[in-house]
Amino acid sequence: MPIKEKSFRIGCGRYLQEAGILQSLGEEVLRLGRFPLIVGGKTALEITRERIENSVKDACEKYFIEVHRGTCNHERAKELAEFANAEGYDVIVGVGGGVIMDFSKLIGFYAELPVINVPTSSATCAAYTPLSVCYSPEGKTVGSRHYEREVDAVLADTEILVNQPPRLLLAGMFDAIAKFIEIKHRFAEENTDCPLGLDWAYAMSQYSYAELCKKTEPCLYNMEKGEITDTVEHVIFTSVAATGVISGIARGSNQTALAHKFYEITRVLYYEDSRPYLHGEIVGVGLLLQNAFNGEAENNGDLIALMKKYGMPSCLTDIGLKATPETFEAYYDKLVNTSAISESGEGGKQRLRTAMEYLWRLG
C-alpha cells in the first residue's frame, strides 16, 4: 500500500491528559493565537460549555461557539474556514467525538489555522491522528484527508471522559486493537519490503492490544462508579494517544487492512442502514473478518464474548445488514479490489472468500 505521507507525524504538538485539564483551554489557545472558533457537537457542548467559557472568556479577547450537527464534510468545513478567516478567528477548537475531531482538523486545513482538539469520548483516536475521515453531507464515505502537519494540541479531560457511555469506550477499544490485527495481516504475508517504521508500529500495536484486552473490563468497572483510576487513565491514553502515535509512525500505509476496509465499504454500500452504529462498532465486526483472513479465527472467541457481554455488535445483522448472498458478493467485489487483498495474489482472493463465509455464517 503506498505511503500517504512522507513525514513521520509521530505526535501532536502538546497532549495533555488529566482531570480538569479543560480549565487550561484558554492558556493553550494563547500559545497559538488569541481568538478561538470553537466547533462542537450539541451534546458535547452541553457537557463542556460552562467550563470552556470560564476558561476562554478571561484569556481571549473574543471567541465564537458553533454547534455542528452534521458529518465531517468538505462543504461545511470550507464555509467555517471562510468565516474564521473573515472574522479574524485564528485558532480552531474542536469539542466532541470522532466526527468533530476530524471536522476541526478539516476546518483548520482549509483555514490554514492551528487546531486544538478536546475529545469528549475515546471512541476513536481521531483527536490525535493527522487525518480526517470525510463523508458527504448525507453520511456516505468519500475518503480520507491526510495532513502534512500534526494536531497542535489535545486536551483529554478525564473528568469528562470517565463519564462517557461504556459503548463509546468499547468502540474505541475495538478501533485501537484493530491496528495490531491489521498490521499483522501485512506481516503474515511475509512481506520483507515493508515501509520504514512499520516494525515499530507493529510492536507498539501489539503492546496496546495486550493492554486493552487486559484492562478494558476493569476500566469499565471503575467508570461505572465514576472513579478516575490509573486503569481508566491508561485505557484512555492507549485508545487516543498511543493509537494516534501508531498511526503517525505507519504514515497512512499498511496500518489498516480488512477491518477498516470493511468499515469504509459499509459506509458506502449501506450508509443509511449502518448510520446508527459507531466507527469502532463496525470495525469490531470487521476484526472478526480480519482474524479469519489471518488464519486465526480461533482468536475471535474472546472478542465475541466481550462484544456480547456489553451489547456490542458481533455479526452483520447487529449492524443493520443482511447476511445474504447478495450482500456477500457486494462486499467481495469491493474488498477484493482494495490494497488489503490486491497485493496478496490469487491466494489472497480465496482466503478472502473463506474469511467472508465465516463472517456471514455468524449472521
C-alpha positions in Angstrom: 0.0 0.0 0.0 1.5 3.4 -1.0 2.8 5.6 1.8 0.3 8.5 2.0 2.6 11.0 3.8 6.5 11.1 3.7 6.9 12.5 7.2 6.6 10.6 10.4 3.9 12.6 12.2 4.5 10.9 15.5 2.8 13.2 17.9 0.7 16.2 18.4 2.2 19.5 19.4 1.0 19.0 23.0 -1.0 16.2 24.5 -2.4 16.9 28.0 -4.5 14.3 29.9 -5.7 14.8 33.5 -8.8 15.6 35.5 -9.8 19.2 35.0 -7.4 20.0 32.2 -10.2 21.7 30.2 -9.7 24.7 32.6 -6.4 25.3 30.7 -8.0 25.7 27.3 -7.6 29.5 27.3 -3.9 29.1 28.1 -3.5 26.6 25.3 -5.3 29.0 22.8 -2.9 31.8 23.7 0.1 29.6 22.8 -1.2 29.6 19.2 -3.3 32.7 18.8 -5.9 34.9 20.5 -9.4 34.3 19.0 -10.7 30.8 19.0 -13.5 29.5 16.8 -14.9 26.6 18.9 -16.8 23.9 17.0 -18.6 21.1 18.8 -21.4 18.6 18.8 -24.6 19.5 20.6 -24.2 17.0 23.4 -20.5 17.6 23.8 -21.1 21.4 24.2 -23.9 20.9 26.7 -21.4 18.9 28.8 -18.4 21.3 28.4 -19.7 24.7 27.5 -19.6 26.2 31.0 -16.0 25.0 31.6 -14.9 26.2 28.1 -16.4 29.6 28.5 -14.9 30.0 32.0 -11.5 29.2 30.6 -11.5 31.3 27.4 -13.6 34.4 28.4 -10.8 35.8 30.5 -7.9 34.7 28.4 -9.2 35.5 24.9 -10.5 38.9 23.7 -13.2 37.2 21.6 -14.4 33.7 20.8 -17.3 32.1 18.9 -19.0 28.8 19.6 -20.6 26.9 16.6 -22.8 23.8 17.1 -22.2 21.3 14.3 -24.8 18.6 13.9 -23.7 17.1 10.6 -20.9 15.0 9.2 -17.2 15.8 8.6 -17.8 17.1 5.1 -15.7 19.4 2.9 -18.6 21.8 2.1 -19.3 22.9 5.6 -15.7 22.8 6.6 -14.9 25.3 3.8 -17.8 27.6 4.9 -16.5 27.7 8.5 -12.9 28.2 7.4 -14.0 31.2 5.3 -16.0 32.5 8.3 -12.9 32.1 10.6 -10.7 34.0 8.2 -13.2 36.7 7.5 -13.9 37.4 11.2 -10.3 37.1 12.4 -10.6 33.9 14.4 -7.1 32.4 14.5 -7.4 29.0 16.3 -9.8 26.2 15.6 -11.0 24.3 18.7 -12.9 21.0 18.2 -15.0 19.6 21.1 -16.7 16.3 20.8 -16.4 12.8 19.4 -14.6 11.4 16.4 -16.7 13.3 13.8 -16.0 16.7 15.4 -12.3 15.8 15.9 -11.9 15.1 12.2 -14.1 18.1 11.3 -12.0 20.6 13.3 -8.8 19.3 11.5 -10.5 19.8 8.2 -11.6 23.3 9.0 -8.1 24.1 10.2 -6.7 22.7 6.9 -8.9 24.9 4.8 -8.4 28.0 7.0 -4.6 27.3 7.4 -5.0 27.7 11.2 -3.8 25.7 14.2 -6.1 23.1 15.8 -6.8 22.2 19.4 -9.0 19.1 20.0 -11.0 18.4 23.1 -12.3 14.8 22.9 -15.4 14.0 25.0 -15.1 10.3 24.2 -12.4 7.8 23.5 -14.4 6.1 20.8 -11.6 6.7 18.2 -8.1 8.2 18.1 -9.4 11.0 15.8 -8.5 13.7 18.3 -4.8 12.9 17.8 -4.3 11.5 14.3 -3.2 13.7 11.4 -6.0 12.8 9.1 -9.7 13.2 8.7 -12.2 10.6 7.5 -14.6 12.6 5.3 -18.2 12.0 4.3 -20.8 13.6 2.1 -23.3 15.8 4.0 -25.7 12.8 3.9 -23.2 10.4 5.5 -21.6 8.5 2.7 -17.8 7.9 2.9 -15.8 10.0 0.4 -12.3 9.2 1.5 -9.7 10.4 4.0 -7.6 13.6 4.0 -4.1 13.2 5.3 -2.3 16.2 6.6 1.4 17.2 6.5 1.3 18.7 10.0 0.2 17.3 13.3 -2.7 18.5 15.5 -1.3 21.4 17.6 -2.8 20.3 21.0 -5.1 17.7 22.5 -6.8 18.3 25.9 -8.2 15.0 27.2 -10.0 15.8 30.4 -10.6 12.6 32.4 -13.4 14.3 34.5 -15.4 14.3 31.2 -14.1 11.1 29.7 -14.8 9.0 32.8 -18.5 9.7 32.3 -18.7 8.7 28.7 -21.1 5.8 27.9 -19.4 2.3 28.0 -20.4 1.9 24.4 -18.0 4.7 23.4 -15.1 3.4 25.4 -15.6 -0.1 23.9 -15.9 1.3 20.4 -12.5 3.0 20.9 -11.0 -0.2 22.3 -12.0 -2.2 19.2 -10.8 0.6 16.9 -7.4 0.6 18.7 -6.9 -3.2 18.8 -7.6 -3.2 15.1 -4.2 -1.7 14.5 -2.4 -4.8 15.7 -4.6 -7.3 13.9 -4.5 -5.3 10.7 -0.7 -4.7 10.6 -0.3 -8.4 11.5 -2.2 -9.0 8.2 0.7 -7.4 6.3 3.4 -9.3 8.3 1.6 -12.6 7.8 2.2 -12.2 4.1 5.9 -12.4 4.8 6.5 -9.1 3.1 10.1 -8.1 3.6 9.7 -4.8 1.9 7.6 -3.0 4.5 7.9 0.8 4.8 10.4 2.2 7.3 8.9 2.3 10.8 6.2 -0.2 10.3 8.0 -2.7 12.5 7.8 -0.2 15.4 4.1 0.4 14.6 3.6 -3.3 14.8 5.5 -3.7 18.1 3.6 -0.8 19.7 0.2 -2.0 18.4 0.9 -5.5 19.9 1.5 -3.9 23.3 -1.6 -1.8 23.0 -3.6 -4.9 22.0 -2.5 -6.8 25.1 -3.1 -3.8 27.5 -6.5 -3.1 26.2 -7.6 -6.8 26.3 -6.4 -6.9 29.9 -7.6 -3.5 31.2 -10.8 -2.6 29.4 -13.1 -4.6 31.7 -11.7 -3.2 35.0 -11.7 0.2 33.3 -15.5 -0.1 32.7 -16.0 -1.2 36.3 -14.2 1.9 37.6 -16.1 4.2 35.2 -19.4 2.7 36.4 -18.5 4.0 39.8 -17.2 7.3 38.5 -13.6 6.6 39.6 -10.7 8.1 37.7 -8.1 5.4 38.4 -4.8 4.6 36.8 -6.6 1.9 34.8 -9.0 4.5 33.4 -6.2 6.9 32.6 -4.2 4.1 30.9 -7.1 2.9 28.7 -8.0 6.4 27.5 -4.3 7.2 26.8 -3.9 4.0 24.9 -7.1 4.5 22.8 -6.4 8.1 22.0 -2.7 9.0 22.2 -0.8 5.7 21.8 -3.0 4.6 18.9 -2.6 8.0 17.3 1.2 7.6 17.5 1.0 4.2 15.8 -1.0 5.8 13.0 1.6 8.5 12.6 4.5 6.1 12.5 2.8 4.0 9.9 2.4 7.1 7.8 -1.0 6.1 6.5 0.3 2.9 4.9 -0.4 -0.7 5.9 -1.9 0.3 9.3 -5.3 -0.6 8.0 -6.5 -3.7 6.2 -9.7 -5.6 6.1 -11.3 -4.4 9.3 -11.2 -0.7 8.3 -11.9 -1.5 4.6 -15.0 -3.4 5.8 -16.0 -0.2 7.7 -15.4 2.1 4.7 -17.3 -0.2 2.3 -20.2 -0.5 4.8 -20.5 3.3 4.9 -20.5 3.4 1.1 -22.9 0.5 0.3 -25.2 0.7 3.3 -24.6 4.0 4.9 -28.3 4.5 5.7 -28.6 1.1 7.3 -25.3 1.5 9.2 -25.9 5.1 10.3 -26.9 4.2 14.0 -23.6 2.4 14.5 -20.2 3.8 15.6 -17.0 3.6 13.7 -15.4 1.2 16.2 -18.5 -1.0 16.3 -18.4 -1.6 12.6 -14.6 -2.0 12.7 -15.1 -4.5 15.5 -17.2 -6.7 13.2 -14.6 -6.2 10.6 -12.0 -7.5 13.0 -13.7 -10.9 13.1 -13.3 -11.0 9.3 -9.6 -9.9 9.6 -8.8 -12.6 12.1 -10.4 -15.2 9.9 -8.4 -13.9 6.9 -5.2 -14.1 9.0 -6.0 -17.8 9.7 -6.7 -17.0 13.4 -10.5 -17.3 13.6 -10.0 -19.0 17.0 -8.9 -15.6 18.4 -12.4 -14.3 17.8 -13.9 -16.3 20.7 -12.8 -13.8 23.4 -13.7 -10.8 21.2 -17.2 -12.1 20.6 -17.7 -12.9 24.3 -16.7 -9.3 25.2 -19.0 -7.9 22.5 -22.0 -9.9 23.7 -21.3 -9.2 27.3 -21.6 -5.4 26.7 -24.2 -5.5 24.0 -21.7 -4.6 21.2 -22.3 -5.7 17.6 -20.8 -9.2 16.9 -22.1 -10.1 13.5 -23.5 -8.5 10.3 -27.1 -8.4 11.5 -26.0 -6.5 14.6 -25.0 -3.5 12.4 -28.2 -3.5 10.4 -27.0 -5.7 7.5 -28.3 -9.0 6.0 -26.1 -12.0 5.7 -27.3 -12.8 2.2 -25.6 -14.0 -1.0 -26.3 -10.5 -2.4 -24.5 -8.7 0.4 -21.7 -11.2 0.2 -21.0 -10.5 -3.4 -21.4 -6.8 -3.0 -18.7 -6.8 -0.2 -16.5 -9.2 -2.0 -16.4 -7.1 -5.2 -15.3 -4.1 -3.2 -12.9 -5.8 -0.8 -11.1 -7.8 -3.5 -10.0 -4.7 -5.3 -8.6 -2.9 -2.2 -4.9 -2.9 -1.4 -5.6 -5.3 1.5 -6.3 -8.1 -1.0 -4.9 -7.0 -4.4 -1.3 -7.4 -3.2 -2.0 -11.0 -1.9 -2.4 -12.6 -5.3 -4.8 -15.4 -6.2 -4.3 -17.0 -2.8 -5.5 -13.8 -1.1 -8.8 -13.9 -3.1 -9.5 -17.4 -1.9 -8.6 -16.5 1.7 -11.0 -13.6 1.5 -13.8 -15.8 0.3 -13.2 -18.2 3.1 -13.0 -15.5 5.7 -16.2 -13.9 4.4 -18.0 -17.2 4.5 -17.0 -17.5 8.2 -18.4 -14.0 9.0 -21.6 -14.5 7.0 -22.2 -17.7 9.0 -22.2 -15.7 12.2 -25.4 -13.9 10.9 
